[in-house]
Amino acid sequence: MKNIVSQYRKQQGYSQDKLAELLGVSRQTIISIEKGKYNPSLPLAMMIANVFQTTVESMFTLEADDYK
């Protein structure tokens, strides 16, 4: 799954630490999500979208490999 969390975060001027604090997760979780090494749970994805006042679908995109 691809995401543009980093892009949204930078546009809002949030550091990884600040976003992690807002979401109640570790900075390492944010790093892993941004690098595509960790797919967040649905509740966490919804919280991320909510922080940026957008939809989950605009932040996260399934790739062909995700359907296997």
Secondary structure, 3 states (H helix, E strand, C coil): CEECHHHHHHHHCCCHHHHHHHHCCCHHHHHHHHCCCCCCCHHHHHHHHHHCCCCHHHHEECCHHHHC
